[in-house]
Amino acid sequence: MTISRSILGVLAGVAAAALIAVMVTAWWQWGRAPPEPLVLAVARSTFGGPLWVAQRQGFLAAEGLTATLRPYPTGKLALEAMLRGEAEVATVAETPLVLSSLAGIPFSVIANYASSTEHSLVARADRGIAAVTDLRGHRVGVAPGTSGQYFLHVLLSDEGLTEADLTVVPLPAAEQAAALAAGQVDAVAAFAPYSSQCRLALGDNARSFSTGIRYTGYGSLVTRRDFPDRRPEATLRLLRAVNRTISWMRTHPDESLAVAAAGSGTQIATLRDGWGSLTPNLGLDQGFIVLLQAEARWAIAAQVAPGIAPGAALPDFRDFINAGPLAQLHPESVTIVGKP
Amino acid sequence: MTLRTRARLVALVSSLVFLALLGLFLYAYRGKLQTQRDLALTESLGFAITQLRTALFGFLVHPQAEPRDQVRAQFRVLTHLLQRQAPLIDASIRHDDQTRFAWEAVHRLVGESEALFAELGGARTDPRLAERDARTMDLLLVDSHSMILFVSQIRYRAGARFLQASSRENLTLGVLLAGLAGLGLVLFLVFERVILEPVHQLHQAAVRVAGGDLGLRLTSRRRDEFGALARAFDGMLDQLQETMVSRARLEAEIAERVRTEAALTASEAALRNAQRLAGLGSWSWDLQTGVHTWSDEIFNLYGRDPRLGPAVYPQIREYFTPASWERLAAAVEWARTDGLPYECEAELVRPDGRRGWVVARGEATRDAAGTIIRLSGTVQEITASKLAEQEIQALNAELERRVEQRTAELQAANRELESFAYAVSHDLRAPLRALSGFSQALVEDYGGRLDGEARSFLDQIQSASRRMGELIDGILTLSRSTRGELRRDPVDLSALAQGLLAQHALAEPGRQVVWEVAPGLCALGNASMLEVVMVNLIDNAWKYTAKTPAATIRVYAEERAGELWYGVADNGAGFDMAYRARLFQPFQRLHRQDEFPGIGIGLATVQRIIHRHGGTIEAEGVPGSGATFRFTVPATGRRPESLCKATPS
């Protein structure tokens, strides 16, 4: 009698537990909106790192996104792919954005998720380059339309030089290390992992120069202009996932580097140089606008791209920023002056 | 669990609960204080950055030495503030990534801004550095802007934490207050259940006991002091009830004793009276103390002055004749030594010379060890009955003498009567024979010469002579019927009856008589006498059924009122019951001679024989329907039939 009672009790307990589990699961499932597909164009650069971490660590999936990450060598190419419709979101630094805005291409920045001072100029010492001012008269390769180009301008102008004092050679990022090693150029202005590849290619012959805090690039999440309104839930989920990723990266810097390298298919060694200069932070602040304006002034003055009219007026970059979704999640992180 | 232990436990638990709640509240309060400090810190930080920005603007507008110094001074203030407050804010940022990031960003931006500010002004010496200065100013603006915003973030999050901490503090305070109220309630409930309720029960019980309900018991199962108190209370009630019961029992015993004493007094008075009336006195002799106790009647019987007290044992002999005392003393000695009770008649000789008879009875009493410790008994006067007995004995002796005398006379008369009857019959038979013989001779010798009338006379003479002879035989039979010693031997009446009836049937084969004889009829008596009885009764039955077409004769026995009756019944001529008394008288007949010849001596003989055996005979008849004769032969304690079976005749 006692045994059968205890067995009955155990069975009843198991049944109750199973029922509760089923109900909780059902509630959890029913309380969640169905997963949303999302295609992202992500650069293999340092700026692409947080997105690779978000994907590899499951933060995107955890927020209800079935994300597909498509790698591109640079943010500029990722942006162009997004604008072509190959992806819905792109990760990109500010320089391609400035040039696109000056070209009248519409887009929306929904958030900056990192800033970096990792740009550097790698020069061949055997070409007599021991300081920035030694660049005068030398051939310096740079990927046109990337943040590397603006970095080179800041580096030169801080030393009283201009691009006219040397020969700027347009050089796609993926070809820079080989060109530098082959001596086709004397130096390369680039960002990780290409700058690291250049240093590795030159070995002891490499000389690196950086602007330090004088140039801080911004990594942005960019969409077509109608995307946040068309896919508001996906936009919010993306922002939540990136925010969770940033929190995790702050506490797991080494692990996040490995994950990012694995995700982007990049060697850790080439990514590590820039990783320490990467500051992940979700926000939209006035410094970003100031930087965009500065770069726009440079682009107009230097006629960096063919479509830019000389003496063109600065665009109102607030039109290229949609702070609504981020303000909905973290209002304290949106500090752009003027239009909300 | 005792109350003391329980109280300690309650106090311990209450204290722990209170301390836990208080700890929660203090923890929440400490958190709130921390967030308050954070807020104050961000306020001062925000204020310092605003000052820096103001100074920075002043310098940018008027890039001269004094505004530059103000900016530098403000940088130092800010740096000092950050260094001083770093340990304070460390606790807040430990678990808050956003705050930590913002704090580190402010720290970093202050350093960067100071460095940028130091680089400012290169364009004054080298116009090519104008763009650099412009960019530096942009960076300074952005950095100062960012600093303010990061401080705002810190403040925002500190404010959020403050609200959380305040809510937590309020919640814990509420919990603390509720816990205190709950503790109070619990303590009250515990107090009520553990103390007030038992006290109330005790009070109620005490009130009921005071009202007389001594049967009340608390029967508490508690194991604390109240349980012990309840058990002590119950024990007290047990004692009290026992005392009350004992008291009631004592009162009842006293009342019973008073009643018993009164009854005893009355009984003693009645006993004295009864002893006086019955001439019966009682005595006792304590063999251990030698004390004799007499009732009043003993003194009266012995004619001894009660004031002298009882006479001691050896002295008492003076009250008896020597012969009586010898028997009585021997009986008393047996009782003293062997404990044998005795009853002894003795003749008294009183001091005044009066004589009398008493019956003295005595018996011994033993203690638990079996030792005879006391003799007690009675002395009853029997003088009157003794005298009456003596008188009866004298009368009986006289009576016996007279009976013997009368019996002898009677026996002599009987003998004489029998002699007379025998003589009469014998003496009469000779002349009768002569009469009959000569009349016969006359007929034979002179019959031819005698006429008819003379012959008729002669026939009548002969007939009368025969009848007279029969009468003489009858008298002789009657007189002899009961003569001789009455021996009681087993007699098989059934065999007798069967034999007689068979003889009759053989003698008169023309008669159709059905008879029925019960087997095993047996009587104890004189065999010849009983044979006479059966012969007469069977003869009568055979004779009086001669004219009955379907004659039936039945010989049987029946038991009435514990007595065995033998019967001979027939369905013959019967008789009128009105003449029943004449049946057993000698020579009395109820039928005419020509109808049923006979001399009327049979039934008289039968009655005499039955009476001689101490039995009874009776007759029952209906004219034309038959007659039944029943008789008893007392068997003197033995069943006659069993004897017959043992000795079949």
Interface residues (C-beta under 8 A of the other chain):
Chain A: V154 S157 D158 G160 L161 I213 R214 S247 R250 T251 N281 D285 Q286 G287 V290 L291 A294 E332 S333 T335
Chain B: D97 R100 F101 A105 E112 A115 L116 D126 R128 L129 E131 R132 R135 T136 D138 L139 L141 V142 D143 H145 S146 L149 S152 Q153 Y156 R157
